[in-house]
Amino acid sequence: MTRVMPNGRSARIRVLVAEQAARRGARVGVLDVCAAAVASLPVGGAGMSAMSRTAASHPLCSTDDISEQLEELQLTLGEGPCVDAFTHGAAILTPDLRTGELQDCWPVFADAALETGALAVFALPLQVGGICPGVLDLHAQVPVRLDPEELADALAFAEVATLVLLDARVEASAPPGDGASEERMADLGGYRAEISQATGMLTVQLGVGIDEAFVRLRAHAYAQGRRVTAVAADVVAHRLRFSAGAEPTRDDEEDT
């Protein structure tokens, strides 16, 4: 049987990702793809989120605080280039978030993203055939346009990220000795479980389906100016309870 070998660009990108993993002495993970992309492209940071049409989406990794904020902002608001890239299955390239049409397209996200310090965001769907398990986001703190070669490289990073994400043996872990990265990855590690648990609890409290429960969770986080993770933690800890036809009630007393 003939084995299909990766083309020159794909092979080069895979080498760059493998080198990132080798530096931290671990097998290749999604964080290595993000780190290699930042080192190779005119961007300041990268993040990746797992996306689903049937379950709550959640961040997988981020290289810096801005990327972390951008991933969670889009989850909380339900809008932004990451959401559109997943929905339409196409790259969403925004070289300058201050553009008027983007303000109309993402009326809340655009301003919120600017407040994080990001001026350009590029969202690349992770796709294999009809499967799209997530999105790779790149950001810059200055207006940036990717030239054809840079865009081709970015798409190649997304291709590698897809293969890594679909490989169940690969774990997203932080570089050893990097306290901030280790803390960030530890937080992200519990993200999906806590969001899913809180959403499940809301289906019981509200008597609605899983999709509607997640929408209510996200809407409350946005209305209160809080992160979805923080609201989910309150629900799981029984500090916040939702009721059908009424505003959520808060109990700050610790469980005994």
N, C-alpha and C positions, 0 to 999 in steps of 0.2 A: 504494500500500500504506500502511495506517495504521500509524504508529509509536507504540508504547506508551511513554508518558512515565512517569518515576518519580513516585511519590506525593510529597506534601509532606515527609514525614519522610525518605524515602530521598534526596530531592534535597538536603535540608539537611545530611544526613550526608555526602553526596558533596562538598558544598562545603567542609565542615570538613576532610575528608581532602585535598582539592585544595589548601587553604590551607597545610596542613602541608608538602606537597610543594613548594609555591611558596617557602616560607621557606628551604628548603635548595637551591632552584634545580634541582630534578630532576623527572622525571616521577613519577607516583604509584607507590608501592611498598607492600608489606605493612607496613613500619615506620611509614609515614604513617598507616595505619589504626590501628595500635596507639597511636601518639602522640596521635592525635585522640580516641580512645576514652578515654584517661587524662585528657585535658584536659576532657572533657565529662561524665564519669561520676564517681561517688563512689568511685573506686578509686585505688590508688597505683601500679599498673604493669600491663603487658600483655605477653603473649607469644603466639607462634603456632607451631604445629608442623604439618608436612606428615605426613599419616597415610595408611597403605596396608595392605590386607589381604594383599598379595603381596610387599611389600618392606619393608626396615627404615624405620621412621618416624624423623623427624629434626626438630630445631628449625629454624625459619626466621628468627625475629627475637625480640628482647626489648628492652624499654625500660629495664630496670634489672637489677641483680644478682639480686634475689629472683625476678623472672620467669624469668631465665636458669636459676636453680637449679630452679625448679618444673618447667620444661619438661623438663630433663634427668632430674630425679628420676622423673617419670612414665614416661619412656622406659626408664630403668634398672630400675625396679621393676615395670613392666607393670601398674600400678594407679593410680587417681586419677580425678578428674573429667574430665580430658582423654580418658583411655582410655574411660571410660564414655560420654561424649558421642559419641565416634566410633563405639563399638560399637552404641549404641542409637539414634543419629541424633536425639538430643534434648538440649536444654540441661540442664546439671547445675548447679544453684545451691546453693552451700554458704555461707550467711551466717556460720557460725561452725564452724570445724574442730574445736573442742573438744567438740562434741556427741557423746554416747556412741554413737549409731547410726552416725556416720561413722567412729568409731574401730573399730567392728566391720566396716564396709564396706571400709575401707582401713586395715587394721591397721598397715601399715608406712608408707605414704605420709602418713597424717594426722599422725603424730608428726614425721616428717622435714620435712613442710611447715611445721609450727609452729616447728621449729628455725630455719628460714630467716627467720622473722619474719612470715609470712603468717597471717592469722586467717580470712580469707574468700577463697574462690575461686569464680569463675564460668566454666564451660566451655561454649562455644557452637560447635556443629558448623558447618562451612562446607559448605553443601549447594546443589546445583542438580539438581533431580529426584532421580535415584538416585545421583548422584555426590557423594561427600564427600571432598574432597582434603585436609582438615585440620581443625584446631580452633583457635579463638581463646580464649585464657585471660586472664581479668582477675583481679587480686588486690587485697586491701586488708589493711593491717596492724592494722585494728580490725574488730570484727564489723559487717557491713553487710548490709542488706536492700535490694535494688533495688525501688523502687516501680514500678507498671505503666508509667509513662512512661519511666523509666530502663531498664527491661527491654526495652521496645519499641525504644529507641535502641540498646541493646546488640545486639539482634538485627539492627537495620539496619546496624550496623558489621560484623557477621558476614556479612551479605549483600554488602556492598561488598568485604569481604576476599575472599570467594569469587570475585567477578568479577576482582579484581586478581590473585589467585593463579592463576586459570585463563588469564590473559593472559600468554603466553610472552614478550611484549615487555617486561614489567615486571620490574625488578630491585629486590631489597631492599638498599638502601644506607644508610649512616649519614649524619647531617648533617655537612657539611664543617666541619672545625675542631674537632669533638668527638672527641678522642683516644680516650677510653674506648669510645665507641660504635663508632668505626672499628675498634678492636682487636676488639671483640665481634663485629662483622659479618664481619671477616676470618676469625675463628675459625669462625663458623657457615658461612662459605662453603665451607670444606673439610670440614665435618662429614659431609655425606652421602657424599661420595666415599670418605672414610677408613673410615666404618662399613661401607659396601658392600664395599670392598676387603677389609677384615678378615673380614667374614662369608663372602665368597667363598673366602678362604684356609682358613677353618675347615671349609668343606664338603669340601675336599680332605684336610685333616689328620684329620678325624673320620669321613669317609665318610658324611655325612648330608646331608639337604636343606637349602635355604637357611633355612627357618623354624626348624628345629632348631638350626642353626648360630648364628642370632641369639639364640635362647633361651640357649644355652650361653655366648655372649659376655656377655649381660646378667646371667646368674646368677653368673658369675665376678666381674664388676664389683661386684655387690651383696655377695657373700661377702667380698670384699677391702676393702669400704668405699671403692671408687674409682668414678670416672665412667666411663661406657661409652666416652667419647671417649679417655680415657687408656689404657684396656685395648686399644682398637682400634689406637691409635698403636703400642703395644708389639708387637701382632701383626704389623702392617704392617712394622715395623722389624726383625722377626725376633728381638725380645727376649723374646717369649713364644710358646710353642708348645703347642698342644693335642694330646692323643693319646686315641684311643678307649680307654675303660676305665682311664684313669690321670689323675692330677691334672696340670694344666698345668705345664710346666717353664719356668723363667725363665733367660735368659742376658743379663746386663747388659753383656757385652762389646760394644763398638761394632763395627759391620760395617766391614770394610776394603775 
